Amino acid sequence: MPMIDVYATAGTFTDGHQLAKDLAATLMAIEEVPDIPMFRQNTAAFIHELPTGALSNVDGASDNYACRC
């Protein structure tokens, strides 16, 4: 089943639940899965909040994010 994970510093998103819901719906559309209960109940998004300082690029910046899909 389609799933997506988002990792961000705590407090980045004001409504993680709504974001997860919106991402799951978008993922269903992108994957072109049928809009039936089996897929609606098993397509998911997970928002992982990390403590401040837990994200960094090579230069030490933590204000940008990359997608690993």
N, C-alpha and C positions, 0 to 999 in steps of 0.2 A: 504494500500500500504506500502511496506517496506520503513522505514526511519531510519536514524541514526543521533545522535547528538554527537558532539565532543566539549568539553570545554577545553580551554587551555589559558594560559597567553598570552596576546597580543605579537606578534613578534615570537611566537614559530614556526610558519610555514611561509615559504617564499612565498608560493603561495596557499592561502586558497581556491581559486576557483578551481584550479587543484586538490587539495586534496579532495574537496567535490565531484568533478566529478569522481575521481578514487574510492572513497569510495562508491558512489552510484552504480557504475558499479560492484564493488566487491560484494556489498550487493545483487544485482540482481543475480549474479552467485551463491552466497551462498544459497539464498532463492529458487533458481531454478525456477524463474518465467520466463514465455515465453518472448523471445526477440522480443516484438511487441511494436508499438508506445504507446499503452495505459500504459504499464508498464514502458517503457523508459521515458515517460513524467511525471510519478507519483511516481517513486522511487527516493528518495532524501536523501541528506546528508546536515547537517547544521553545520557550524563551528561557535562556539560562542567564541569570544575573550573576556577575562576578564582582568581587570587591574592587574598590578603587586601586589602581596600580596593577591589576592582574592582566591587563592587555598592553601590548607594546609592539611597535615595529622595530626594525634594526636600529633606527635613529633614536629610539626612545620615546617617540610620540605615541600617545594613547588616545588621540582625538579622531582617529580614522579607523575604519573597520574593513576587513576583507571578507569576501564570501568564499567559503569552501563548500562547493555543491557536489 
